[in-house]
Amino acid sequence: MSSILTASAPLVVTSTPMVDLSTADSVNLSDVVKGKNTIIDFWTTRCTRCPDALDKLDKLTVSETHKDVNIISVCLGAADQTGCDPAREILEANNEPRWSNLQHYFAGVEEKEKAKAHYGFNQVPFYVVLNDKGEVVQKGSAKKVDLDAAPGAIRIVEEEEDQEEKKEDRVLDFDDDF
């Protein structure tokens, strides 16, 4: 008797309706990320840790290491807020656009609840990292997700390579003594 092992289907991006905060156009999350390695940052206007996470992502967007990664922010609506105005107010505080290198979207309360259930989170900021097929390869808090391991990111491993070369040199030096 043999058993067939089947891999569970990968978690994929959902068709979440959103509003593009720069144009006010209705868009769909699956269309925004289609065919692109993507980092999604889910955040809320009341989150005290979210600005630091957005600062980090804004810098990554223009870094050489993440030039081939689509990095977006999705502000999730609150039950007592109407529309995306609170998100826009934060993004345009003091008449200076904040996190201007990021693409910003807004998802309402119903979409927020669906995203929380689908991706399995209950706190923000929360990152979801997708490959170009829309499959989730990492997800978690800003502290737990390794953004340098995102598909499309260029890893800077010179230091590790240097240490490996030194190790090989020691081995060669030892072998040369024989």
C-alpha positions as semicolon CSV with decimal commas, in nm:
position;residue;x (nm);y (nm);z (nm)
1;M;0,000;0,000;0,000
2;S;0,145;0,336;-0,099
3;S;0,053;0,680;0,012
4;I;0,049;0,985;-0,210
5;L;0,189;1,299;-0,059
6;T;0,033;1,618;-0,179
7;A;0,157;1,964;-0,104
8;S;-0,100;2,206;0,019
9;A;-0,180;2,484;-0,223
10;P;0,021;2,797;-0,163
11;L;-0,149;3,095;-0,004
12;V;-0,208;3,349;-0,280
13;V;-0,301;3,715;-0,295
14;T;-0,671;3,793;-0,273
15;S;-0,888;4,009;-0,496
16;T;-0,924;4,288;-0,243
17;P;-1,097;4,604;-0,368
18;M;-0,904;4,918;-0,273
19;V;-0,876;5,287;-0,352
20;D;-0,553;5,424;-0,495
21;L;-0,484;5,718;-0,262
22;S;-0,296;5,917;-0,528
23;T;-0,572;5,900;-0,791
24;A;-0,887;5,796;-0,599
25;D;-0,934;5,521;-0,858
26;S;-1,082;5,188;-0,756
27;V;-0,828;4,910;-0,799
28;N;-0,792;4,548;-0,702
29;L;-0,499;4,421;-0,496
30;S;-0,447;4,119;-0,720
31;D;-0,417;4,350;-1,023
32;V;-0,172;4,583;-0,847
33;V;0,067;4,296;-0,767
34;K;0,011;4,082;-1,078
35;G;0,340;3,954;-1,220
36;K;0,552;4,148;-0,968
37;N;0,755;4,050;-0,666
38;T;0,579;4,255;-0,400
39;I;0,596;4,359;-0,037
40;I;0,262;4,469;0,106
41;D;0,249;4,666;0,430
42;F;-0,091;4,659;0,599
43;W;-0,128;4,947;0,847
44;T;-0,386;5,167;1,016
45;T;-0,405;5,535;1,096
46;R;-0,404;5,465;1,471
47;C;-0,098;5,242;1,473
48;T;0,196;5,394;1,661
49;R;0,455;5,156;1,510
50;C;0,334;5,193;1,152
51;P;0,516;5,520;1,067
52;D;0,854;5,358;1,144
53;A;0,765;5,062;0,923
54;L;0,657;5,297;0,644
55;D;0,983;5,495;0,682
56;K;1,181;5,174;0,636
57;L;0,981;5,067;0,331
58;D;1,001;5,413;0,175
59;K;1,381;5,393;0,192
60;L;1,382;5,037;0,054
61;T;1,176;5,146;-0,245
62;V;1,460;5,363;-0,374
63;S;1,744;5,133;-0,269
64;E;1,945;4,947;-0,528
65;T;1,876;4,618;-0,348
66;H;1,498;4,643;-0,391
67;K;1,472;4,812;-0,730
68;D;1,291;4,508;-0,874
69;V;1,045;4,478;-0,585
70;N;0,701;4,641;-0,590
71;I;0,648;4,787;-0,241
72;I;0,301;4,907;-0,150
73;S;0,116;5,023;0,161
74;V;-0,246;4,939;0,231
75;C;-0,415;5,147;0,499
76;L;-0,697;4,950;0,656
77;G;-1,013;5,135;0,754
78;A;-1,153;5,153;1,105
79;A;-1,518;5,093;1,194
80;D;-1,567;5,449;1,318
81;Q;-1,396;5,617;1,023
82;T;-1,565;5,706;0,699
83;G;-1,363;5,672;0,382
84;C;-0,995;5,719;0,322
85;D;-0,960;6,080;0,443
86;P;-0,778;5,990;0,768
87;A;-0,515;5,802;0,564
88;R;-0,476;6,090;0,322
89;E;-0,437;6,334;0,613
90;I;-0,148;6,129;0,752
91;L;0,014;6,091;0,411
92;E;-0,011;6,465;0,344
93;A;0,062;6,600;0,693
94;N;0,202;6,955;0,702
95;N;0,148;6,984;0,324
96;E;0,446;6,756;0,268
97;P;0,384;6,414;0,123
98;R;0,510;6,140;0,353
99;W;0,646;5,814;0,222
100;S;0,629;5,952;-0,131
101;N;0,824;5,662;-0,282
102;L;0,553;5,413;-0,189
103;Q;0,229;5,335;-0,368
104;H;-0,054;5,393;-0,119
105;Y;-0,394;5,227;-0,113
106;F;-0,692;5,221;0,119
107;A;-0,915;4,922;0,199
108;G;-1,241;4,962;0,391
109;V;-1,349;4,779;0,705
110;E;-1,505;4,483;0,524
111;E;-1,191;4,432;0,313
112;K;-0,976;4,470;0,626
113;E;-1,160;4,186;0,799
114;K;-1,123;3,964;0,492
115;A;-0,749;4,041;0,468
116;K;-0,699;3,968;0,839
117;A;-0,873;3,632;0,802
118;H;-0,696;3,541;0,478
119;Y;-0,341;3,634;0,581
120;G;-0,387;3,551;0,950
121;F;-0,305;3,871;1,131
122;N;-0,455;4,078;1,409
123;Q;-0,189;4,346;1,456
124;V;-0,026;4,601;1,232
125;P;0,210;4,675;1,078
126;F;0,188;4,342;0,899
127;Y;0,392;4,250;0,593
128;V;0,298;4,007;0,320
129;V;0,573;3,920;0,072
130;L;0,464;3,781;-0,264
131;N;0,655;3,630;-0,551
132;D;0,571;3,723;-0,910
133;K;0,306;3,447;-0,921
134;G;0,114;3,612;-0,636
135;E;0,210;3,340;-0,388
136;V;0,282;3,437;-0,029
137;V;0,645;3,354;0,052
138;Q;0,664;3,539;0,385
139;K;0,421;3,710;0,618
140;G;0,440;3,852;0,965
141;S;0,519;4,152;1,178
142;A;0,769;4,412;1,065
143;K;1,023;4,262;1,305
144;K;0,984;3,904;1,181
145;V;0,982;3,937;0,803
146;D;1,322;3,935;0,631
147;L;1,273;4,197;0,361
148;D;1,617;4,126;0,218
149;A;1,496;3,775;0,134
150;A;1,201;3,906;-0,068
151;P;1,187;3,767;-0,422
152;G;1,355;4,017;-0,654
153;A;1,568;4,171;-0,378
154;I;1,942;4,173;-0,429
155;R;2,120;4,029;-0,128
156;I;2,437;4,202;-0,022
157;V;2,649;3,914;0,103
158;E;3,001;4,049;0,060
159;E;3,073;4,021;0,431
160;E;2,958;3,658;0,439
161;E;3,162;3,579;0,126
162;D;3,470;3,742;0,279
163;Q;3,433;3,530;0,592
164;E;3,391;3,216;0,379
165;E;3,704;3,303;0,177
166;K;3,905;3,354;0,497
167;K;3,783;3,019;0,623
168;E;3,887;2,854;0,295
169;D;4,227;3,027;0,317
170;R;4,280;2,882;0,666
171;V;4,190;2,539;0,536
172;L;4,423;2,577;0,239
173;D;4,702;2,704;0,462
174;F;4,659;2,399;0,682
175;D;4,649;2,165;0,384
176;D;4,957;2,329;0,232
177;D;5,161;2,228;0,536
178;F;5,128;1,860;0,449
